[in-house]
Amino acid sequence: MSTVSPAEEKAPASRSWPVLVVVVCAQMLIWLDTSILNVAVTTLADPEEGLGASPAELEWVASAYTLVLSGMLFAGGALADRFGPRNTLLAGLALIGAASGAGAFAGSPAWLIVARAFMGAGSALLMPATLTVIMQSTPEEKRTRAIAIWSSSSGLGVAVGPVVGGALLSHFWWGSVFLVNVPIVALCLVAVMAVVPDLGGSHRRVLDLPGLALSVLGLGGLVYGIIELGNGSTWYGPHVLLPLALGGVLLTAFVAGQRRSPTPSLDLRLFRQPGFTAGSVVLLIAFMALAGHLFYAAFYLQGPRGLSPADAGTVMIAAAIGIVLGSQASPALSRWLTARWTVASGVLATAATYLAYAWLDGQTPAWVIAALLWISGFGMGLVGTPVTAVMMRGVPPRLAGAGSAVNGVTRQVGGLLGVVMAGSILSGVYRDRMADAELPGAAQGLSPAAEEQARTSAESARSLAESLRLPELAATADRAFLDAMYTATLSIAALALVGFAVSVVGLRARAEGTSQERTRPLEAARKGKAP
């Protein structure tokens, strides 16, 4: 009996690589829109050169995109399954292009936040569709390599974003970092219509609109609470507890409804596949650890290490390069070591680099830091591709959008949790160290307000030290920050070791089976039979 799916018959092998190039270029837009904003925040805060945005407004310019993207990913996956990934991909690209153009000419921070939210909605349609196109249009023997190239798009987007953003801001106004998306989207739209086949969808499937609404609102509430916690709100405050509690209740109702629904937005029986469940947990932990690590690494480079923002960005490109190279090396390593041990070795490599940060100080050579970032990126590249391949190998083609959405949600929510975890540890330990420290300048009449400013964050202390010409205060803040970073990096390393254990135990030999072996139990369960 033939194992070639109808989708593969629609996309012959000779067209699979052009299709892959097109969808990877589209996928890069998601990561480009995330990273390119980082270099524009200072300009956006300027009342003359930018919009005069306040710190809270800048936080939501960045967070609105992530909030909507994370909240709508399940809906994007369901729409891809219903209407076909090609149509969803086209809709996502068009929405990103329109929102980017509107954002470029926004007259206030509020309108820019709205535009970023619509960009997030477009990305939520785009992300599941790109992986679904790859799964349905690439022959099975080439699928792991195709997923590796798809995974490496994140590294390319992260690396290219700051470089492109810096170049645009050097010659044009702030809106150029958003307007640049428009010609890219236009080219992608033409390429998708010319190259990507119409893979169809389950047109007879009735959309579970109540389920989609619950998933969007539940994930939105959860992510909103996480963002507020990361912005410095206390965990027991109403801005954190209420959205977290509401999000949890709505997601519980969503899961309960999906179990009973004849046409679920997310088929929970996907999680009966050991590789799918374990892979989701490993991805969540790996992205938590990496995002938290990059968060404190950026502050370390521009703080105790004393690098300029441009030089710090150049050093951190090493992580993106590592992700790209690790993603490309992972298929060969998976054939040699199996996916289970490739993932485990990648997670272990990242844990080792996180541990190494406990020995860094203000004089550590930049090449050492770049090497550690490269190794952590390479290790992450070894994780993403095999885990995605294992997760998606047992997913029937008609549920590829739902499986892709789970993959995307774990990445996005994991990244948010990692930043919140690292930020909370940094802030708490820094305050404790500064509370016990004898602040230089106190004897000379340093005001209580200035002392409180110095104890709030290392960045505030350095700014105060510069204005008051107190280099000893900056040195004290740097020592307190290093202590905080050591605590954070040991916690992140411990988290990565948990991910290592999950990969070893969860991605067992049975997760290495054939696609047919993986699909059979799920199909049997769907028909009400025992596997």
Secondary structure, 3 states (H helix, E strand, C coil): CCCCCHHHHHCCHHHHHHHHHHHHHHHHHHHHHHHHHHHCHHHHHCCCCCCCCCHHHHHHHHHHHHHHHHHHHHHHHHHHHHHCHHHHHHHHHHHHHHHHHHHHCCCCHHHHHHHHHHHHHHHHHHHHHHHHHHHHHCCHHHHHHHHHHHHHHHHHHHHHHHHHHHHHHHHCCCCHHHHCHHHHHHHHHHHHHHHCCCCCCCCCCCCCHHHHHHHHHHHHHHHHHHHHHHCCCCCCCHHHHHHHHHHHHHHHHHHHHHHHCCCCCCCHHHHHCHHHHHHHHHHHHHHHHHHHHHHHHHHHHHCCCCCCHHHHHHHHHHHHHHHHHHHHHHHHHHHHHHHHHHHHHHHHHHHHHHHHHHHCCCCCCHHHHHHHHHHHHHHHHHHHHHHHHHHHHCCCHHHHHHHHHHHHHHHHHHHHHHHHHHHHHHHHHHHHHHHHCCCCCHHHCCCHHHHHHHHHCHHHHHHHHHHHCCHHHHHHHHHHHHHHHHHHHHHHHHHHHHHHHHHHHHCCHHHHCCHHHHHHHHHHHHCCCCC
